[in-house]
Amino acid sequence: MIIPPDDRLPTFPEIKAFDPTSAWDRLTPAQQRQVGILAVQLGVVGGVLSYEHSHLTRAEVGEVSNMESDLLTAFTQEIEPLWGQLYGWTLEWPEVRRAA
């Protein structure tokens, strides 16, 4: 049975062999921009919690943690529809040239 790319999950060998450089190259510039923006937001906000921040209140740490969670959710929602492209599951249709 053939499973459409949008409905399947990667296998363990596909996850192990995942090539992020090739995956990035399969995205359009607009997709690269959106994924890049989300990745930077997630890395910057999420990275804050990796360090000791005695200057932050407990409430502020909680808020940053919630921001990180929201960004991870947004990132996942943005990436999931692109799995077909990222894993190379989409068909590459030959370019059709029109007769001159």
The first five atom37 places (N, CA, C, CB, O) and aatype in JSON, in Angstrom:
{
  "aatype": [12, 9, 9, 14, 14, 3, 3, 1, 10, 14, 16, 13, 14, 6, 9, 11, 0, 13, 3, 14, 16, 15, 0, 17, 3, 1, 10, 16, 14, 0, 5, 5, 1, 5, 19, 7, 9, 10, 0, 19, 5, 10, 7, 19, 19, 7, 7, 19, 10, 15, 18, 6, 8, 15, 8, 10, 16, 1, 0, 6, 19, 7, 6, 19, 15, 2, 12, 6, 15, 3, 10, 10, 16, 0, 13, 16, 5, 6, 9, 6, 14, 10, 17, 7, 5, 10, 18, 7, 17, 16, 10, 6, 17, 14, 6, 19, 1, 1, 0, 0],
  "atom_mask": [
    [1, 1, 1, 1, 1],
    [1, 1, 1, 1, 1],
    [1, 1, 1, 1, 1],
    [1, 1, 1, 1, 1],
    [1, 1, 1, 1, 1],
    [1, 1, 1, 1, 1],
    [1, 1, 1, 1, 1],
    [1, 1, 1, 1, 1],
    [1, 1, 1, 1, 1],
    [1, 1, 1, 1, 1],
    [1, 1, 1, 1, 1],
    [1, 1, 1, 1, 1],
    [1, 1, 1, 1, 1],
    [1, 1, 1, 1, 1],
    [1, 1, 1, 1, 1],
    [1, 1, 1, 1, 1],
    [1, 1, 1, 1, 1],
    [1, 1, 1, 1, 1],
    [1, 1, 1, 1, 1],
    [1, 1, 1, 1, 1],
    [1, 1, 1, 1, 1],
    [1, 1, 1, 1, 1],
    [1, 1, 1, 1, 1],
    [1, 1, 1, 1, 1],
    [1, 1, 1, 1, 1],
    [1, 1, 1, 1, 1],
    [1, 1, 1, 1, 1],
    [1, 1, 1, 1, 1],
    [1, 1, 1, 1, 1],
    [1, 1, 1, 1, 1],
    [1, 1, 1, 1, 1],
    [1, 1, 1, 1, 1],
    [1, 1, 1, 1, 1],
    [1, 1, 1, 1, 1],
    [1, 1, 1, 1, 1],
    [1, 1, 1, 0, 1],
    [1, 1, 1, 1, 1],
    [1, 1, 1, 1, 1],
    [1, 1, 1, 1, 1],
    [1, 1, 1, 1, 1],
    [1, 1, 1, 1, 1],
    [1, 1, 1, 1, 1],
    [1, 1, 1, 0, 1],
    [1, 1, 1, 1, 1],
    [1, 1, 1, 1, 1],
    [1, 1, 1, 0, 1],
    [1, 1, 1, 0, 1],
    [1, 1, 1, 1, 1],
    [1, 1, 1, 1, 1],
    [1, 1, 1, 1, 1],
    [1, 1, 1, 1, 1],
    [1, 1, 1, 1, 1],
    [1, 1, 1, 1, 1],
    [1, 1, 1, 1, 1],
    [1, 1, 1, 1, 1],
    [1, 1, 1, 1, 1],
    [1, 1, 1, 1, 1],
    [1, 1, 1, 1, 1],
    [1, 1, 1, 1, 1],
    [1, 1, 1, 1, 1],
    [1, 1, 1, 1, 1],
    [1, 1, 1, 0, 1],
    [1, 1, 1, 1, 1],
    [1, 1, 1, 1, 1],
    [1, 1, 1, 1, 1],
    [1, 1, 1, 1, 1],
    [1, 1, 1, 1, 1],
    [1, 1, 1, 1, 1],
    [1, 1, 1, 1, 1],
    [1, 1, 1, 1, 1],
    [1, 1, 1, 1, 1],
    [1, 1, 1, 1, 1],
    [1, 1, 1, 1, 1],
    [1, 1, 1, 1, 1],
    [1, 1, 1, 1, 1],
    [1, 1, 1, 1, 1],
    [1, 1, 1, 1, 1],
    [1, 1, 1, 1, 1],
    [1, 1, 1, 1, 1],
    [1, 1, 1, 1, 1],
    [1, 1, 1, 1, 1],
    [1, 1, 1, 1, 1],
    [1, 1, 1, 1, 1],
    [1, 1, 1, 0, 1],
    [1, 1, 1, 1, 1],
    [1, 1, 1, 1, 1],
    [1, 1, 1, 1, 1],
    [1, 1, 1, 0, 1],
    [1, 1, 1, 1, 1],
    [1, 1, 1, 1, 1],
    [1, 1, 1, 1, 1],
    [1, 1, 1, 1, 1],
    [1, 1, 1, 1, 1],
    [1, 1, 1, 1, 1],
    [1, 1, 1, 1, 1],
    [1, 1, 1, 1, 1],
    [1, 1, 1, 1, 1],
    [1, 1, 1, 1, 1],
    [1, 1, 1, 1, 1],
    [1, 1, 1, 1, 1]
  ],
  "atom_positions": [
    [[0.84, -1.17, 0.0], [0.0, 0.0, 0.0], [0.89, 1.25, 0.0], [-0.96, -0.01, 1.22], [1.85, 1.33, 0.77]],
    [[0.59, 2.18, -0.85], [1.33, 3.43, -0.93], [0.67, 4.45, -0.01], [1.41, 3.96, -2.4], [-0.54, 4.69, -0.1]],
    [[1.45, 5.04, 0.86], [0.96, 6.06, 1.78], [1.38, 7.42, 1.24], [1.51, 5.84, 3.24], [2.56, 7.63, 0.95]],
    [[0.43, 8.35, 1.09], [0.81, 9.68, 0.62], [1.83, 10.32, 1.56], [-0.44, 10.59, 0.5], [1.78, 10.1, 2.77]],
    [[2.76, 11.1, 1.02], [3.8, 11.72, 1.87], [3.24, 12.52, 3.03], [4.66, 12.62, 1.03], [3.86, 12.58, 4.09]],
    [[2.09, 13.14, 2.86], [1.51, 13.95, 3.93], [0.97, 13.11, 5.09], [0.41, 14.81, 3.37], [0.74, 13.65, 6.17]],
    [[0.77, 11.82, 4.87], [0.15, 10.97, 5.88], [1.11, 9.97, 6.52], [-0.99, 10.23, 5.28], [0.67, 9.14, 7.32]],
    [[2.37, 10.02, 6.19], [3.29, 9.02, 6.72], [4.28, 9.63, 7.69], [4.03, 8.32, 5.6], [4.51, 10.84, 7.7]],
    [[4.86, 8.78, 8.48], [5.92, 9.18, 9.4], [7.23, 8.57, 8.92], [5.6, 8.75, 10.87], [7.21, 7.51, 8.3]],
    [[8.35, 9.2, 9.2], [9.63, 8.64, 8.77], [9.95, 7.36, 9.55], [10.76, 9.66, 8.95], [9.61, 7.22, 10.72]],
    [[10.6, 6.45, 8.86], [11.07, 5.22, 9.5], [12.35, 5.53, 10.27], [11.3, 4.1, 8.45], [12.96, 6.58, 10.08]],
    [[12.75, 4.61, 11.14], [13.99, 4.82, 11.89], [15.19, 4.99, 10.95], [14.23, 3.64, 12.83], [15.99, 5.9, 11.16]],
    [[15.34, 4.14, 9.92], [16.47, 4.37, 9.0], [16.42, 5.73, 8.3], [16.5, 3.27, 7.95], [17.46, 6.34, 8.06]],
    [[15.22, 6.22, 7.98], [15.11, 7.54, 7.36], [15.53, 8.64, 8.33], [13.67, 7.79, 6.87], [16.18, 9.61, 7.95]],
    [[15.14, 8.48, 9.59], [15.53, 9.47, 10.6], [17.04, 9.47, 10.77], [14.84, 9.18, 11.95], [17.66, 10.53, 10.82]],
    [[17.65, 8.28, 10.86], [19.1, 8.18, 11.04], [19.87, 8.75, 9.85], [19.51, 6.72, 11.26], [20.94, 9.33, 10.01]],
    [[19.32, 8.58, 8.65], [20.01, 9.02, 7.44], [19.62, 10.44, 7.01], [19.72, 8.05, 6.31], [20.09, 10.92, 5.98]],
    [[18.77, 11.1, 7.79], [18.28, 12.43, 7.4], [19.44, 13.38, 7.14], [17.36, 13.0, 8.49], [20.34, 13.51, 7.97]],
    [[19.41, 14.04, 6.0], [20.45, 14.99, 5.6], [19.85, 16.39, 5.59], [21.04, 14.63, 4.19], [19.15, 16.76, 4.64]],
    [[20.1, 17.19, 6.63], [19.47, 18.5, 6.71], [19.88, 19.46, 5.59], [19.79, 19.13, 8.02], [19.1, 20.33, 5.2]],
    [[21.09, 19.3, 5.07], [21.53, 20.19, 3.98], [20.71, 19.94, 2.72], [23.03, 19.99, 3.69], [20.24, 20.88, 2.09]],
    [[20.55, 18.68, 2.37], [19.74, 18.35, 1.2], [18.28, 18.73, 1.42], [19.84, 16.85, 0.88], [17.61, 19.21, 0.5]],
    [[17.81, 18.51, 2.63], [16.42, 18.87, 2.95], [16.2, 20.36, 2.78], [16.06, 18.44, 4.4], [15.2, 20.8, 2.2]],
    [[17.14, 21.15, 3.28], [17.04, 22.61, 3.16], [17.0, 23.02, 1.7], [18.22, 23.29, 3.88], [16.23, 23.9, 1.32]],
    [[17.83, 22.39, 0.88], [17.9, 22.73, -0.54], [16.61, 22.4, -1.29], [19.07, 22.0, -1.18], [16.35, 22.97, -2.34]],
    [[15.81, 21.47, -0.76], [14.54, 21.12, -1.4], [13.42, 22.12, -1.09], [14.12, 19.71, -0.97], [12.37, 22.09, -1.73]],
    [[13.64, 22.99, -0.11], [12.63, 23.98, 0.24], [12.72, 25.2, -0.67], [12.78, 24.41, 1.72], [13.79, 25.52, -1.19]],
    [[11.61, 25.85, -0.85], [11.61, 27.1, -1.62], [12.23, 28.2, -0.75], [10.16, 27.49, -2.06], [12.31, 28.04, 0.47]],
    [[12.68, 29.29, -1.35], [13.21, 30.39, -0.54], [12.21, 30.89, 0.52], [13.61, 31.55, -1.44], [12.61, 31.21, 1.64]],
    [[10.94, 30.96, 0.18], [9.93, 31.41, 1.16], [9.83, 30.42, 2.32], [8.55, 31.57, 0.48], [9.71, 30.83, 3.48]],
    [[9.87, 29.12, 2.02], [9.83, 28.11, 3.07], [11.09, 28.18, 3.93], [9.67, 26.69, 2.46], [11.02, 28.06, 5.16]],
    [[12.23, 28.36, 3.3], [13.49, 28.48, 4.05], [13.43, 29.67, 5.0], [14.69, 28.63, 3.08], [13.86, 29.58, 6.15]],
    [[12.9, 30.77, 4.53], [12.79, 31.97, 5.37], [11.91, 31.7, 6.58], [12.23, 33.17, 4.56], [12.3, 32.01, 7.71]],
    [[10.73, 31.12, 6.37], [9.81, 30.88, 7.47], [10.4, 29.89, 8.47], [8.47, 30.35, 6.94], [10.33, 30.12, 9.68]],
    [[10.97, 28.8, 7.99], [11.59, 27.82, 8.89], [12.77, 28.44, 9.63], [12.05, 26.57, 8.09], [12.95, 28.2, 10.82]],
    [[13.57, 29.22, 8.92], [14.72, 29.88, 9.55], [14.32, 30.84, 10.65], [0.0, 0.0, 0.0], [14.94, 30.86, 11.71]],
    [[13.28, 31.63, 10.4], [12.81, 32.57, 11.42], [12.35, 31.82, 12.66], [11.66, 33.43, 10.87], [12.71, 32.18, 13.78]],
    [[11.56, 30.77, 12.46], [11.08, 29.99, 13.6], [12.23, 29.31, 14.34], [10.08, 28.93, 13.14], [12.23, 29.24, 15.57]],
    [[13.21, 28.81, 13.59], [14.36, 28.15, 14.23], [15.17, 29.13, 15.07], [15.27, 27.51, 13.17], [15.6, 28.8, 16.18]],
    [[15.37, 30.34, 14.56], [16.11, 31.35, 15.31], [15.34, 31.73, 16.58], [16.38, 32.6, 14.44], [15.93, 31.84, 17.66]],
    [[14.04, 31.95, 16.44], [13.23, 32.28, 17.62], [13.32, 31.16, 18.67], [11.74, 32.51, 17.21], [13.53, 31.43, 19.85]],
    [[13.15, 29.94, 18.23], [13.18, 28.8, 19.15], [14.56, 28.66, 19.79], [12.81, 27.51, 18.41], [14.65, 28.43, 21.0]],
    [[15.61, 28.8, 19.01], [16.96, 28.68, 19.54], [17.31, 29.76, 20.54], [0.0, 0.0, 0.0], [17.94, 29.5, 21.56]],
    [[16.9, 30.98, 20.23], [17.23, 32.11, 21.11], [16.41, 32.06, 22.4], [16.99, 33.45, 20.39], [16.96, 32.16, 23.49]],
    [[15.11, 31.91, 22.28], [14.25, 31.87, 23.47], [14.49, 30.59, 24.26], [12.77, 31.99, 23.07], [14.64, 30.64, 25.48]],
    [[14.53, 29.46, 23.57], [14.75, 28.18, 24.25], [16.12, 28.08, 24.88], [0.0, 0.0, 0.0], [16.29, 27.46, 25.93]],
    [[17.09, 28.67, 24.23], [18.46, 28.63, 24.75], [18.63, 29.37, 26.05], [0.0, 0.0, 0.0], [19.53, 29.06, 26.84]],
    [[17.78, 30.34, 26.29], [17.86, 31.12, 27.53], [17.73, 30.22, 28.75], [16.77, 32.2, 27.56], [18.42, 30.42, 29.75]],
    [[16.87, 29.22, 28.66], [16.61, 28.36, 29.81], [17.73, 27.36, 30.07], [15.31, 27.63, 29.61], [17.7, 26.64, 31.07]],
    [[18.71, 27.31, 29.19], [19.84, 26.39, 29.37], [20.88, 26.94, 30.34], [20.49, 26.1, 28.03], [21.84, 26.25, 30.68]],
    [[20.71, 28.17, 30.78], [21.68, 28.83, 31.64], [21.03, 29.27, 32.95], [22.31, 30.04, 30.92], [19.8, 29.37, 33.04]],
    [[21.84, 29.52, 33.93], [21.36, 30.03, 35.21], [21.02, 31.51, 35.06], [22.42, 29.81, 36.34], [21.85, 32.29, 34.58]],
    [[19.84, 31.87, 35.45], [19.4, 33.27, 35.33], [18.87, 33.73, 36.68], [18.32, 33.43, 34.22], [17.66, 33.8, 36.9]],
    [[19.78, 34.05, 37.56], [19.37, 34.49, 38.9], [18.67, 35.84, 38.87], [20.58, 34.57, 39.81], [18.0, 36.23, 39.83]],
    [[18.81, 36.57, 37.75], [18.16, 37.88, 37.65], [16.7, 37.77, 37.22], [18.92, 38.75, 36.66], [15.97, 38.77, 37.25]],
    [[16.26, 36.58, 36.82], [14.87, 36.4, 36.42], [14.05, 35.9, 37.61], [14.75, 35.41, 35.23], [14.52, 35.09, 38.41]],
    [[12.84, 36.39, 37.7], [11.95, 35.89, 38.74], [11.4, 34.54, 38.31], [10.79, 36.9, 39.01], [11.5, 34.15, 37.15]],
    [[10.82, 33.84, 39.25], [10.21, 32.55, 38.94], [9.12, 32.72, 37.88], [9.62, 31.9, 40.22], [8.99, 31.9, 36.97]],
    [[8.34, 33.81, 38.01], [7.28, 34.08, 37.04], [7.86, 34.33, 35.64], [6.44, 35.29, 37.49], [7.29, 33.89, 34.64]],
    [[8.98, 35.05, 35.58], [9.62, 35.32, 34.28], [10.16, 34.04, 33.66], [10.76, 36.35, 34.44], [10.04, 33.83, 32.45]],
    [[10.77, 33.18, 34.47], [11.26, 31.9, 33.96], [10.08, 31.09, 33.43], [12.02, 31.11, 35.07], [10.18, 30.45, 32.38]],
    [[8.97, 31.11, 34.15], [7.77, 30.4, 33.69], [7.25, 30.94, 32.37], [0.0, 0.0, 0.0], [6.84, 30.19, 31.5]],
    [[7.28, 32.27, 32.25], [6.83, 32.89, 31.0], [7.74, 32.52, 29.83], [6.76, 34.41, 31.16], [7.26, 32.23, 28.74]],
    [[9.05, 32.54, 30.07], [9.99, 32.14, 29.02], [9.78, 30.68, 28.65], [11.46, 32.37, 29.48], [9.83, 30.32, 27.48]],
    [[9.53, 29.84, 29.64], [9.27, 28.43, 29.39], [8.01, 28.26, 28.53], [9.12, 27.66, 30.71], [7.98, 27.44, 27.62]],
    [[6.98, 29.04, 28.83], [5.75, 28.99, 28.03], [6.01, 29.49, 26.6], [4.64, 29.84, 28.68], [5.47, 28.93, 25.64]],
    [[6.83, 30.53, 26.47], [7.19, 31.03, 25.14], [7.9, 29.95, 24.35], [8.07, 32.3, 25.25], [7.62, 29.74, 23.17]],
    [[8.84, 29.26, 25.01], [9.58, 28.19, 24.35], [8.62, 27.1, 23.89], [10.65, 27.61, 25.28], [8.73, 26.6, 22.77]],
    [[7.7, 26.72, 24.74], [6.73, 25.69, 24.39], [5.87, 26.11, 23.2], [5.84, 25.36, 25.59], [5.63, 25.32, 22.29]],
    [[5.41, 27.36, 23.21], [4.61, 27.87, 22.1], [5.41, 27.91, 20.81], [4.08, 29.27, 22.43], [4.89, 27.59, 19.74]],
    [[6.69, 28.31, 20.9], [7.53, 28.35, 19.7], [7.8, 26.95, 19.16], [8.85, 29.04, 20.01], [7.81, 26.75, 17.94]],
    [[8.01, 25.98, 20.05], [8.22, 24.61, 19.6], [6.97, 24.08, 18.9], [8.59, 23.69, 20.79], [7.07, 23.4, 17.88]],
    [[5.81, 24.4, 19.45], [4.55, 23.99, 18.8], [4.42, 24.63, 17.43], [3.34, 24.36, 19.69], [4.08, 23.95, 16.46]],
    [[4.68, 25.93, 17.33], [4.6, 26.63, 16.05], [5.6, 26.07, 15.05], [4.85, 28.14, 16.24], [5.28, 25.89, 13.87]],
    [[6.81, 25.79, 15.52], [7.84, 25.23, 14.65], [7.4, 23.87, 14.11], [9.18, 25.09, 15.4], [7.52, 23.6, 12.91]],
    [[6.9, 23.02, 15.0], [6.45, 21.69, 14.59], [5.3, 21.78, 13.61], [6.03, 20.87, 15.82], [5.27, 21.04, 12.62]],
    [[4.36, 22.66, 13.86], [3.23, 22.82, 12.95], [3.66, 23.33, 11.58], [2.2, 23.77, 13.55], [3.06, 22.97, 10.57]],
    [[4.69, 24.14, 11.55], [5.2, 24.67, 10.27], [5.98, 23.61, 9.51], [6.09, 25.9, 10.52], [5.9, 23.53, 8.29]],
    [[6.74, 22.79, 10.23], [7.61, 21.79, 9.61], [6.84, 20.55, 9.15], [8.7, 21.38, 10.58], [7.13, 19.99, 8.09]],
    [[5.89, 20.13, 9.94], [5.2, 18.86, 9.65], [4.65, 18.77, 8.23], [4.08, 18.67, 10.62], [4.82, 17.73, 7.6]],
    [[3.99, 19.81, 7.71], [3.5, 19.7, 6.33], [4.63, 19.63, 5.29], [2.6, 20.89, 6.02], [4.38, 19.29, 4.13]],
    [[5.83, 19.95, 5.69], [6.97, 19.94, 4.75], [7.74, 18.62, 4.78], [7.91, 21.09, 5.08], [8.72, 18.48, 4.05]],
    [[7.33, 17.66, 5.61], [8.08, 16.41, 5.73], [8.31, 15.74, 4.38], [7.36, 15.46, 6.65], [9.39, 15.21, 4.13]],
    [[7.31, 15.76, 3.5], [7.48, 15.16, 2.19], [8.66, 15.75, 1.44], [0.0, 0.0, 0.0], [9.44, 15.03, 0.83]],
    [[8.78, 17.07, 1.5], [9.91, 17.73, 0.85], [11.21, 17.48, 1.62], [9.65, 19.24, 0.74], [12.24, 17.18, 1.03]],
    [[11.14, 17.6, 2.94], [12.35, 17.48, 3.75], [12.97, 16.09, 3.66], [12.05, 17.81, 5.19], [14.19, 15.95, 3.63]],
    [[12.13, 15.07, 3.61], [12.64, 13.7, 3.51], [12.82, 13.25, 2.06], [11.71, 12.75, 4.23], [13.32, 12.15, 1.82]],
    [[12.42, 14.08, 1.1], [12.59, 13.72, -0.31], [11.57, 12.7, -0.78], [0.0, 0.0, 0.0], [11.84, 11.94, -1.71]],
    [[10.39, 12.69, -0.16], [9.36, 11.72, -0.53], [8.55, 12.18, -1.73], [8.45, 11.48, 0.63], [7.79, 11.38, -2.28]],
    [[8.68, 13.42, -2.14], [7.88, 13.93, -3.24], [8.48, 13.49, -4.56], [7.77, 15.46, -3.18], [9.69, 13.28, -4.68]],
    [[7.63, 13.37, -5.52], [8.08, 12.99, -6.86], [8.65, 14.2, -7.58], [6.92, 12.38, -7.68], [8.11, 15.31, -7.49]],
    [[9.72, 13.99, -8.26], [10.29, 15.06, -9.08], [9.77, 14.85, -10.5], [11.88, 15.04, -9.03], [10.22, 13.96, -11.22]],
    [[8.84, 15.68, -10.88], [8.27, 15.57, -12.22], [9.23, 16.19, -13.23], [6.88, 16.24, -12.29], [9.78, 17.26, -12.99]],
    [[9.41, 15.51, -14.36], [10.3, 16.11, -15.38], [9.7, 17.42, -15.89], [10.53, 15.13, -16.55], [8.49, 17.58, -16.01]],
    [[10.6, 18.33, -16.2], [10.17, 19.62, -16.71], [9.62, 19.41, -18.12], [11.34, 20.67, -16.7], [10.25, 18.78, -18.96]],
    [[8.45, 19.95, -18.36], [7.83, 19.83, -19.68], [8.1, 21.11, -20.44], [6.3, 19.56, -19.57], [7.78, 22.2, -19.98]],
    [[8.68, 20.96, -21.6], [8.99, 22.13, -22.41], [7.93, 22.28, -23.49], [10.41, 22.02, -23.05], [7.52, 21.31, -24.13]],
    [[7.51, 23.49, -23.68], [6.52, 23.76, -24.71], [7.22, 23.92, -26.05], [5.7, 25.02, -24.36], [8.34, 24.43, -26.14]],
    [[6.53, 23.47, -27.06], [7.09, 23.61, -28.41], [7.08, 25.09, -28.78], [6.28, 22.77, -29.45], [6.13, 25.81, -28.49]],
    [[8.14, 25.52, -29.41], [8.26, 26.93, -29.78], [7.42, 27.27, -30.96], [9.69, 27.3, -30.07], [7.41, 28.42, -31.4]]
  ]
}
